[in-house]
Amino acid sequence: MLELDLDFQKLTKKVNNISTIYCEGVVKKVIGLTIEVQGIKAFVGELCIIYNERNFPVNCEVVGFKEEFVILMPLDELIGISPGCRVVPQRKPLSIKCSDKLLGHIIDGLGKPLDCDSISMDGEEYPLENEAPDPLKRKRIKEIMPTGVRAIDGFLTCGDGQRIGIFAGSGVGKSTTLGMIAREAKADVNVISLIGERGREVLEFIEKDLG
């Protein structure tokens, strides 16, 4: 007898998220970084895709409404968008599929891989904008988190689950310190976000500081 190992809960969730009604709108106006769209019904935070003049998809997020127009902000470049371009709402907020296949990869803010052409993703989908956990259900910080940096472990011992800040001027060793912690810390997984860093500094951080 054939036995199928199926996760019916996951399959049911996917089926429930399938939209049975297909609708799309058109771009009416672009002012600065805002895009006015007509003909769709969407919620704030919803992901929409605009197909530009070359039919390339441009990810956008719903940020507001004005009369019969939906206001979008682009998550990609605006080049090629003109009045009349197709807009397709995705019926979900901006989200990223997470699984063990992400480990060891470099991705951008939208979850697109930068170090390879694509990543086969079949994990759970998590929205980027999520609610903070209940403060009364958070675990207390009771265990030491060894960073592997003796100066920190000896004088500024960190706890498992604790947040710490590293504040300093330019060129005094913040990235070097982060690299040391990432290499030596007793952790299963390190997630490093380079927010506000210059593009030319990304490769330098990976090759020099992370090693």
C-alpha positions as semicolon CSV with decimal commas, in nm:
position;residue;x (nm);y (nm);z (nm)
1;M;0,000;0,000;0,000
2;L;0,135;0,339;-0,102
3;E;0,196;0,574;0,190
4;L;0,215;0,947;0,127
5;D;0,393;1,170;0,374
6;L;0,196;1,490;0,322
7;D;0,170;1,794;0,544
8;F;-0,203;1,858;0,505
9;Q;-0,192;2,164;0,730
10;K;0,064;2,330;0,503
11;L;-0,125;2,225;0,189
12;T;-0,454;2,358;0,329
13;K;-0,288;2,690;0,408
14;K;-0,156;2,717;0,052
15;V;-0,495;2,634;-0,098
16;N;-0,669;2,892;0,120
17;N;-0,424;3,158;0,002
18;I;-0,499;3,095;-0,365
19;S;-0,706;3,376;-0,511
20;T;-0,993;3,260;-0,731
21;I;-1,053;3,611;-0,867
22;Y;-0,789;3,772;-1,089
23;C;-0,789;4,148;-1,118
24;E;-0,543;4,412;-1,226
25;G;-0,522;4,789;-1,257
26;V;-0,321;5,046;-1,448
27;V;-0,072;5,315;-1,359
28;K;-0,228;5,660;-1,390
29;K;0,040;5,889;-1,248
30;V;0,394;5,887;-1,106
31;I;0,500;6,175;-0,880
32;G;0,844;6,146;-0,726
33;L;0,852;5,802;-0,565
34;T;0,474;5,760;-0,540
35;I;0,267;5,576;-0,798
36;E;-0,107;5,631;-0,839
37;V;-0,295;5,323;-0,960
38;Q;-0,656;5,289;-1,070
39;G;-0,873;4,980;-1,094
40;I;-0,758;4,768;-0,802
41;K;-0,867;4,712;-0,444
42;A;-0,579;4,658;-0,204
43;F;-0,486;4,698;0,163
44;V;-0,205;4,900;0,318
45;G;0,112;4,692;0,317
46;E;-0,001;4,469;0,031
47;L;0,254;4,368;-0,231
48;C;0,175;4,468;-0,589
49;I;0,368;4,402;-0,909
50;I;0,389;4,659;-1,189
51;Y;0,494;4,535;-1,532
52;N;0,693;4,813;-1,698
53;E;0,726;4,891;-2,068
54;R;0,965;4,597;-2,115
55;N;0,727;4,370;-1,919
56;F;0,974;4,340;-1,632
57;P;0,813;4,306;-1,286
58;V;0,862;4,591;-1,039
59;N;0,771;4,515;-0,677
60;C;0,573;4,785;-0,497
61;E;0,399;4,824;-0,162
62;V;0,062;4,986;-0,094
63;V;0,110;5,288;0,134
64;G;-0,221;5,473;0,107
65;F;-0,527;5,581;-0,090
66;K;-0,649;5,898;-0,260
67;E;-1,008;5,906;-0,384
68;E;-1,030;5,614;-0,630
69;F;-0,653;5,574;-0,654
70;V;-0,425;5,336;-0,467
71;I;-0,086;5,486;-0,376
72;L;0,220;5,263;-0,417
73;M;0,584;5,300;-0,324
74;P;0,840;5,106;-0,531
75;L;1,069;4,844;-0,381
76;D;1,268;4,831;-0,707
77;E;1,374;5,088;-0,965
78;L;1,104;5,301;-1,131
79;I;1,275;5,299;-1,470
80;G;1,038;5,193;-1,748
81;I;0,712;5,265;-1,564
82;S;0,467;5,478;-1,760
83;P;0,092;5,554;-1,758
84;G;-0,105;5,245;-1,857
85;C;0,138;4,986;-1,720
86;R;-0,032;4,679;-1,571
87;V;-0,055;4,651;-1,192
88;V;-0,133;4,314;-1,034
89;P;-0,210;4,297;-0,659
90;Q;-0,067;3,988;-0,489
91;R;-0,325;3,966;-0,206
92;K;-0,050;3,931;0,056
93;P;0,203;4,152;0,233
94;L;0,569;4,153;0,138
95;S;0,709;3,827;0,272
96;I;1,006;3,591;0,243
97;K;1,009;3,212;0,241
98;C;1,245;3,088;0,512
99;S;1,411;2,748;0,535
100;D;1,752;2,593;0,595
101;K;1,832;2,654;0,229
102;L;1,894;3,021;0,313
103;L;2,192;2,929;0,529
104;G;2,525;3,041;0,384
105;H;2,367;3,271;0,125
106;I;2,367;3,647;0,078
107;I;2,028;3,803;0,005
108;D;1,897;4,155;-0,045
109;G;1,617;4,323;0,148
110;L;1,353;4,145;-0,061
111;G;1,502;3,800;-0,010
112;K;1,654;3,779;-0,358
113;P;1,990;3,595;-0,366
114;L;2,297;3,803;-0,450
115;D;2,553;3,522;-0,456
116;C;2,371;3,288;-0,695
117;D;2,099;3,290;-0,960
118;S;1,827;3,145;-0,740
119;I;1,755;2,956;-0,420
120;S;1,504;2,671;-0,421
121;M;1,267;2,772;-0,142
122;D;0,996;2,550;-0,001
123;G;0,979;2,675;0,357
124;E;0,730;2,878;0,553
125;E;0,641;3,226;0,428
126;Y;0,694;3,504;0,682
127;P;0,584;3,868;0,636
128;L;0,856;4,130;0,674
129;E;0,627;4,344;0,887
130;N;0,535;4,133;1,188
131;E;0,393;4,195;1,531
132;A;0,631;4,203;1,825
133;P;0,598;3,906;2,062
134;D;0,404;3,945;2,385
135;P;0,650;4,087;2,643
136;L;0,497;3,866;2,914
137;K;0,571;3,554;2,709
138;R;0,935;3,634;2,639
139;K;1,189;3,411;2,807
140;R;1,402;3,569;3,076
141;I;1,772;3,609;3,005
142;K;1,937;3,357;3,235
143;E;2,223;3,201;3,035
144;I;2,554;3,347;2,922
145;M;2,613;3,394;2,550
146;P;2,987;3,341;2,483
147;T;3,094;3,579;2,203
148;G;3,442;3,432;2,169
149;V;3,593;3,778;2,220
150;R;3,771;3,763;2,556
151;A;3,750;4,139;2,619
152;I;3,371;4,129;2,582
153;D;3,321;3,801;2,769
154;G;3,539;3,922;3,057
155;F;3,415;4,278;3,105
156;L;3,077;4,302;2,926
157;T;2,931;3,952;2,950
158;C;2,635;3,904;2,713
159;G;2,325;3,699;2,786
160;D;2,150;3,457;2,553
161;G;1,871;3,664;2,396
162;Q;2,012;4,002;2,498
163;R;2,036;4,301;2,267
164;I;2,360;4,498;2,269
165;G;2,473;4,809;2,084
166;I;2,816;4,880;1,939
167;F;2,857;5,256;1,895
168;A;3,170;5,419;1,757
169;G;3,293;5,657;1,489
170;S;3,406;5,562;1,140
171;G;3,707;5,338;1,100
172;V;3,758;5,237;1,463
173;G;3,662;4,869;1,436
174;K;3,284;4,814;1,450
175;S;3,284;4,583;1,147
176;T;3,594;4,402;1,273
177;T;3,425;4,343;1,609
178;L;3,109;4,212;1,442
179;G;3,319;3,980;1,227
180;M;3,500;3,845;1,534
181;I;3,170;3,779;1,712
182;A;3,021;3,612;1,402
183;R;3,321;3,381;1,365
184;E;3,374;3,292;1,730
185;A;3,031;3,310;1,900
186;K;2,877;2,987;2,028
187;A;2,570;3,010;1,807
188;D;2,405;2,773;1,560
189;V;2,320;3,045;1,306
190;N;2,440;3,403;1,256
191;V;2,216;3,649;1,072
192;I;2,401;3,967;0,975
193;S;2,209;4,263;0,827
194;L;2,408;4,537;0,655
195;I;2,164;4,827;0,680
196;G;2,276;5,164;0,548
197;E;2,615;5,030;0,440
198;R;2,772;5,148;0,116
199;G;2,757;4,897;-0,167
200;R;3,135;4,886;-0,198
201;E;3,165;4,788;0,169
202;V;2,958;4,470;0,142
203;L;3,219;4,255;-0,035
204;E;3,495;4,400;0,185
205;F;3,303;4,301;0,499
206;I;3,240;3,948;0,370
207;E;3,597;3,880;0,256
208;K;3,794;4,075;0,517
209;D;3,587;4,075;0,837
210;L;3,392;3,750;0,808
211;G;3,677;3,567;0,638
